[in-house]
């Protein structure tokens, strides 16, 4: 009986360890193959949609914004249950951090709606390539506003990330009904 309890306890421990929400270390993850780090970084910025939030006018221009205006953040916030967050000026950020600090910051995460799980999945090589590309653009622009807590009204425009009319969602179909 005691060995059975130990087996159950061990099984539960293994099961719970497998359910951790932390991202696995990324140093061994695959990296983008490119002729240079700058080319890889540019590619990752483009396919990662970084400019969608971090470059004012990028989406509206259908991606035709010149590189000189890329990744300078936005004064328009994203408001949700976490408060109001802003897309940072990554060009200034990369000039305030070392490459190692940048990689650590990406692994640490932050506020929504930044897709932190996807960012944490970057290999170290890819995170460093993004850093090198963004840094190559040079410092430009202004700092983004600081985040605002959930109980405070932001002084800037913002997108409202609170779902409306959830009562309009269809009830889940009864899977037993076939």
KEBA-450322 format. One record per residue (C-alpha): residue number from 1; residue in three letters; y, z, x negated. Coordinates in steps of 0.5 Angstrom, whole numbers. Layout:
<site><n>NUM</n><res>ALA</res><y>Y</y><z>Z</z><x>X</x></site>
...
//
This chain:
<site><n>1</n><res>UNK</res><y>0</y><z>0</z><x>0</x></site>
<site><n>2</n><res>UNK</res><y>5</y><z>2</z><x>-6</x></site>
<site><n>3</n><res>UNK</res><y>3</y><z>-5</z><x>-9</x></site>
<site><n>4</n><res>UNK</res><y>5</y><z>-9</z><x>-3</x></site>
<site><n>5</n><res>UNK</res><y>12</y><z>-5</z><x>-2</x></site>
<site><n>6</n><res>UNK</res><y>13</y><z>-7</z><x>-9</x></site>
<site><n>7</n><res>UNK</res><y>11</y><z>-14</z><x>-8</x></site>
<site><n>8</n><res>UNK</res><y>16</y><z>-14</z><x>-2</x></site>
<site><n>9</n><res>UNK</res><y>22</y><z>-11</z><x>-5</x></site>
<site><n>10</n><res>UNK</res><y>21</y><z>-16</z><x>-11</x></site>
<site><n>11</n><res>UNK</res><y>21</y><z>-22</z><x>-6</x></site>
<site><n>12</n><res>UNK</res><y>27</y><z>-19</z><x>-3</x></site>
<site><n>13</n><res>UNK</res><y>30</y><z>-18</z><x>-9</x></site>
<site><n>14</n><res>UNK</res><y>29</y><z>-26</z><x>-11</x></site>
<site><n>15</n><res>UNK</res><y>31</y><z>-28</z><x>-5</x></site>
<site><n>16</n><res>UNK</res><y>37</y><z>-25</z><x>-5</x></site>
<site><n>17</n><res>UNK</res><y>39</y><z>-27</z><x>-12</x></site>
<site><n>18</n><res>UNK</res><y>38</y><z>-34</z><x>-10</x></site>
<site><n>19</n><res>UNK</res><y>43</y><z>-34</z><x>-4</x></site>
<site><n>20</n><res>UNK</res><y>49</y><z>-32</z><x>-9</x></site>
<site><n>21</n><res>UNK</res><y>55</y><z>-35</z><x>-7</x></site>
<site><n>22</n><res>UNK</res><y>57</y><z>-36</z><x>-14</x></site>
<site><n>23</n><res>UNK</res><y>57</y><z>-43</z><x>-17</x></site>
<site><n>24</n><res>UNK</res><y>52</y><z>-44</z><x>-23</x></site>
<site><n>25</n><res>UNK</res><y>55</y><z>-44</z><x>-30</x></site>
<site><n>26</n><res>UNK</res><y>57</y><z>-51</z><x>-31</x></site>
<site><n>27</n><res>UNK</res><y>57</y><z>-52</z><x>-38</x></site>
<site><n>28</n><res>UNK</res><y>50</y><z>-56</z><x>-38</x></site>
<site><n>29</n><res>UNK</res><y>52</y><z>-60</z><x>-32</x></site>
<site><n>30</n><res>UNK</res><y>53</y><z>-68</z><x>-32</x></site>
<site><n>31</n><res>UNK</res><y>59</y><z>-71</z><x>-34</x></site>
<site><n>32</n><res>UNK</res><y>63</y><z>-77</z><x>-33</x></site>
<site><n>33</n><res>UNK</res><y>61</y><z>-83</z><x>-38</x></site>
<site><n>34</n><res>UNK</res><y>68</y><z>-86</z><x>-40</x></site>
<site><n>35</n><res>UNK</res><y>71</y><z>-89</z><x>-46</x></site>
<site><n>36</n><res>UNK</res><y>75</y><z>-83</z><x>-47</x></site>
<site><n>37</n><res>UNK</res><y>77</y><z>-76</z><x>-44</x></site>
<site><n>38</n><res>UNK</res><y>83</y><z>-79</z><x>-42</x></site>
<site><n>39</n><res>UNK</res><y>80</y><z>-85</z><x>-38</x></site>
<site><n>40</n><res>UNK</res><y>75</y><z>-80</z><x>-35</x></site>
<site><n>41</n><res>UNK</res><y>80</y><z>-75</z><x>-33</x></site>
<site><n>42</n><res>UNK</res><y>84</y><z>-80</z><x>-30</x></site>
<site><n>43</n><res>UNK</res><y>78</y><z>-82</z><x>-26</x></site>
<site><n>44</n><res>UNK</res><y>76</y><z>-75</z><x>-24</x></site>
<site><n>45</n><res>UNK</res><y>83</y><z>-74</z><x>-21</x></site>
<site><n>46</n><res>UNK</res><y>83</y><z>-81</z><x>-17</x></site>
<site><n>47</n><res>UNK</res><y>76</y><z>-80</z><x>-14</x></site>
<site><n>48</n><res>UNK</res><y>77</y><z>-72</z><x>-13</x></site>
<site><n>49</n><res>UNK</res><y>83</y><z>-74</z><x>-9</x></site>
<site><n>50</n><res>UNK</res><y>88</y><z>-69</z><x>-13</x></site>
<site><n>51</n><res>UNK</res><y>94</y><z>-73</z><x>-12</x></site>
<site><n>52</n><res>UNK</res><y>93</y><z>-73</z><x>-4</x></site>
<site><n>53</n><res>UNK</res><y>96</y><z>-66</z><x>-4</x></site>
<site><n>54</n><res>UNK</res><y>99</y><z>-65</z><x>-11</x></site>
<site><n>55</n><res>UNK</res><y>103</y><z>-71</z><x>-11</x></site>
<site><n>56</n><res>UNK</res><y>108</y><z>-72</z><x>-5</x></site>
<site><n>57</n><res>UNK</res><y>108</y><z>-79</z><x>-2</x></site>
<site><n>58</n><res>UNK</res><y>101</y><z>-81</z><x>-5</x></site>
<site><n>59</n><res>UNK</res><y>97</y><z>-81</z><x>1</x></site>
<site><n>60</n><res>UNK</res><y>103</y><z>-84</z><x>5</x></site>
<site><n>61</n><res>UNK</res><y>103</y><z>-90</z><x>0</x></site>
<site><n>62</n><res>UNK</res><y>96</y><z>-91</z><x>0</x></site>
<site><n>63</n><res>UNK</res><y>95</y><z>-89</z><x>-7</x></site>
<site><n>64</n><res>UNK</res><y>101</y><z>-94</z><x>-10</x></site>
<site><n>65</n><res>UNK</res><y>105</y><z>-88</z><x>-12</x></site>
<site><n>66</n><res>UNK</res><y>107</y><z>-89</z><x>-20</x></site>
<site><n>67</n><res>UNK</res><y>103</y><z>-84</z><x>-25</x></site>
<site><n>68</n><res>UNK</res><y>110</y><z>-82</z><x>-27</x></site>
<site><n>69</n><res>UNK</res><y>110</y><z>-78</z><x>-20</x></site>
<site><n>70</n><res>UNK</res><y>103</y><z>-76</z><x>-20</x></site>
<site><n>71</n><res>UNK</res><y>100</y><z>-68</z><x>-20</x></site>
<site><n>72</n><res>UNK</res><y>107</y><z>-65</z><x>-19</x></site>
<site><n>73</n><res>UNK</res><y>105</y><z>-61</z><x>-13</x></site>
<site><n>74</n><res>UNK</res><y>109</y><z>-60</z><x>-6</x></site>
<site><n>75</n><res>UNK</res><y>114</y><z>-56</z><x>-3</x></site>
<site><n>76</n><res>UNK</res><y>110</y><z>-57</z><x>4</x></site>
<site><n>77</n><res>UNK</res><y>105</y><z>-51</z><x>5</x></site>
<site><n>78</n><res>UNK</res><y>98</y><z>-50</z><x>8</x></site>
<site><n>79</n><res>UNK</res><y>98</y><z>-44</z><x>13</x></site>
<site><n>80</n><res>UNK</res><y>91</y><z>-41</z><x>15</x></site>
<site><n>81</n><res>UNK</res><y>88</y><z>-34</z><x>16</x></site>
<site><n>82</n><res>UNK</res><y>89</y><z>-33</z><x>8</x></site>
<site><n>83</n><res>UNK</res><y>97</y><z>-34</z><x>9</x></site>
<site><n>84</n><res>UNK</res><y>101</y><z>-40</z><x>6</x></site>
<site><n>85</n><res>UNK</res><y>99</y><z>-44</z><x>0</x></site>
<site><n>86</n><res>UNK</res><y>102</y><z>-49</z><x>-4</x></site>
<site><n>87</n><res>UNK</res><y>99</y><z>-55</z><x>-8</x></site>
<site><n>88</n><res>UNK</res><y>101</y><z>-53</z><x>-15</x></site>
<site><n>89</n><res>UNK</res><y>105</y><z>-57</z><x>-20</x></site>
<site><n>90</n><res>UNK</res><y>99</y><z>-59</z><x>-25</x></site>
<site><n>91</n><res>UNK</res><y>103</y><z>-62</z><x>-30</x></site>
<site><n>92</n><res>UNK</res><y>107</y><z>-56</z><x>-31</x></site>
<site><n>93</n><res>UNK</res><y>100</y><z>-51</z><x>-31</x></site>
<site><n>94</n><res>UNK</res><y>97</y><z>-55</z><x>-36</x></site>
<site><n>95</n><res>UNK</res><y>103</y><z>-54</z><x>-41</x></site>
<site><n>96</n><res>UNK</res><y>103</y><z>-47</z><x>-39</x></site>
<site><n>97</n><res>UNK</res><y>95</y><z>-46</z><x>-40</x></site>
<site><n>98</n><res>UNK</res><y>90</y><z>-47</z><x>-46</x></site>
<site><n>99</n><res>UNK</res><y>85</y><z>-52</z><x>-45</x></site>
<site><n>100</n><res>UNK</res><y>80</y><z>-46</z><x>-45</x></site>
<site><n>101</n><res>UNK</res><y>85</y><z>-42</z><x>-40</x></site>
<site><n>102</n><res>UNK</res><y>85</y><z>-48</z><x>-35</x></site>
<site><n>103</n><res>UNK</res><y>77</y><z>-48</z><x>-35</x></site>
<site><n>104</n><res>UNK</res><y>77</y><z>-41</z><x>-33</x></site>
<site><n>105</n><res>UNK</res><y>82</y><z>-42</z><x>-28</x></site>
<site><n>106</n><res>UNK</res><y>78</y><z>-47</z><x>-25</x></site>
<site><n>107</n><res>UNK</res><y>72</y><z>-43</z><x>-25</x></site>
<site><n>108</n><res>UNK</res><y>76</y><z>-37</z><x>-22</x></site>
<site><n>109</n><res>UNK</res><y>78</y><z>-41</z><x>-16</x></site>
<site><n>110</n><res>UNK</res><y>84</y><z>-39</z><x>-11</x></site>
<site><n>111</n><res>UNK</res><y>86</y><z>-40</z><x>-4</x></site>
<site><n>112</n><res>UNK</res><y>84</y><z>-45</z><x>1</x></site>
<site><n>113</n><res>UNK</res><y>85</y><z>-51</z><x>2</x></site>
<site><n>114</n><res>UNK</res><y>83</y><z>-53</z><x>-5</x></site>
<site><n>115</n><res>UNK</res><y>76</y><z>-55</z><x>-5</x></site>
<site><n>116</n><res>UNK</res><y>74</y><z>-49</z><x>-10</x></site>
<site><n>117</n><res>UNK</res><y>67</y><z>-50</z><x>-9</x></site>
<site><n>118</n><res>UNK</res><y>67</y><z>-58</z><x>-11</x></site>
<site><n>119</n><res>UNK</res><y>72</y><z>-56</z><x>-17</x></site>
<site><n>120</n><res>UNK</res><y>67</y><z>-50</z><x>-20</x></site>
<site><n>121</n><res>UNK</res><y>62</y><z>-56</z><x>-20</x></site>
<site><n>122</n><res>UNK</res><y>65</y><z>-60</z><x>-25</x></site>
<site><n>123</n><res>UNK</res><y>62</y><z>-59</z><x>-32</x></site>
<site><n>124</n><res>UNK</res><y>66</y><z>-56</z><x>-37</x></site>
<site><n>125</n><res>UNK</res><y>67</y><z>-63</z><x>-41</x></site>
<site><n>126</n><res>UNK</res><y>70</y><z>-66</z><x>-34</x></site>
<site><n>127</n><res>UNK</res><y>74</y><z>-60</z><x>-33</x></site>
<site><n>128</n><res>UNK</res><y>77</y><z>-61</z><x>-40</x></site>
<site><n>129</n><res>UNK</res><y>78</y><z>-68</z><x>-39</x></site>
<site><n>130</n><res>UNK</res><y>82</y><z>-67</z><x>-33</x></site>
<site><n>131</n><res>UNK</res><y>86</y><z>-62</z><x>-37</x></site>
<site><n>132</n><res>UNK</res><y>87</y><z>-67</z><x>-42</x></site>
<site><n>133</n><res>UNK</res><y>89</y><z>-73</z><x>-37</x></site>
<site><n>134</n><res>UNK</res><y>94</y><z>-68</z><x>-33</x></site>
<site><n>135</n><res>UNK</res><y>97</y><z>-66</z><x>-40</x></site>
<site><n>136</n><res>UNK</res><y>98</y><z>-73</z><x>-42</x></site>
<site><n>137</n><res>UNK</res><y>102</y><z>-74</z><x>-36</x></site>
<site><n>138</n><res>UNK</res><y>107</y><z>-69</z><x>-39</x></site>
<site><n>139</n><res>UNK</res><y>111</y><z>-64</z><x>-36</x></site>
<site><n>140</n><res>UNK</res><y>115</y><z>-66</z><x>-30</x></site>
<site><n>141</n><res>UNK</res><y>118</y><z>-63</z><x>-23</x></site>
<site><n>142</n><res>UNK</res><y>119</y><z>-56</z><x>-21</x></site>
<site><n>143</n><res>UNK</res><y>114</y><z>-50</z><x>-20</x></site>
<site><n>144</n><res>UNK</res><y>111</y><z>-50</z><x>-13</x></site>
<site><n>145</n><res>UNK</res><y>113</y><z>-44</z><x>-8</x></site>
<site><n>146</n><res>UNK</res><y>109</y><z>-38</z><x>-9</x></site>
<site><n>147</n><res>UNK</res><y>104</y><z>-37</z><x>-4</x></site>
<site><n>148</n><res>UNK</res><y>106</y><z>-33</z><x>2</x></site>
<site><n>149</n><res>UNK</res><y>101</y><z>-27</z><x>6</x></site>
<site><n>150</n><res>UNK</res><y>98</y><z>-28</z><x>12</x></site>
<site><n>151</n><res>UNK</res><y>103</y><z>-24</z><x>16</x></site>
<site><n>152</n><res>UNK</res><y>109</y><z>-27</z><x>13</x></site>
<site><n>153</n><res>UNK</res><y>113</y><z>-33</z><x>16</x></site>
<site><n>154</n><res>UNK</res><y>114</y><z>-38</z><x>10</x></site>
<site><n>155</n><res>UNK</res><y>121</y><z>-41</z><x>9</x></site>
<site><n>156</n><res>UNK</res><y>118</y><z>-48</z><x>7</x></site>
<site><n>157</n><res>UNK</res><y>115</y><z>-53</z><x>12</x></site>
<site><n>158</n><res>UNK</res><y>107</y><z>-53</z><x>12</x></site>
<site><n>159</n><res>UNK</res><y>101</y><z>-56</z><x>15</x></site>
<site><n>160</n><res>UNK</res><y>98</y><z>-51</z><x>20</x></site>
<site><n>161</n><res>UNK</res><y>90</y><z>-50</z><x>19</x></site>
<site><n>162</n><res>UNK</res><y>89</y><z>-46</z><x>25</x></site>
<site><n>163</n><res>UNK</res><y>84</y><z>-50</z><x>30</x></site>
<site><n>164</n><res>UNK</res><y>87</y><z>-51</z><x>37</x></site>
<site><n>165</n><res>UNK</res><y>83</y><z>-51</z><x>43</x></site>
<site><n>166</n><res>UNK</res><y>76</y><z>-49</z><x>41</x></site>
<site><n>167</n><res>UNK</res><y>74</y><z>-48</z><x>48</x></site>
<site><n>168</n><res>UNK</res><y>74</y><z>-56</z><x>48</x></site>
<site><n>169</n><res>UNK</res><y>68</y><z>-56</z><x>43</x></site>
<site><n>170</n><res>UNK</res><y>62</y><z>-58</z><x>47</x></site>
<site><n>171</n><res>UNK</res><y>56</y><z>-52</z><x>48</x></site>
<site><n>172</n><res>UNK</res><y>51</y><z>-54</z><x>43</x></site>
<site><n>173</n><res>UNK</res><y>45</y><z>-58</z><x>46</x></site>
<site><n>174</n><res>UNK</res><y>39</y><z>-54</z><x>48</x></site>
<site><n>175</n><res>UNK</res><y>34</y><z>-56</z><x>42</x></site>
<site><n>176</n><res>UNK</res><y>28</y><z>-54</z><x>46</x></site>
<site><n>177</n><res>UNK</res><y>30</y><z>-58</z><x>52</x></site>
<site><n>178</n><res>UNK</res><y>28</y><z>-64</z><x>47</x></site>
//
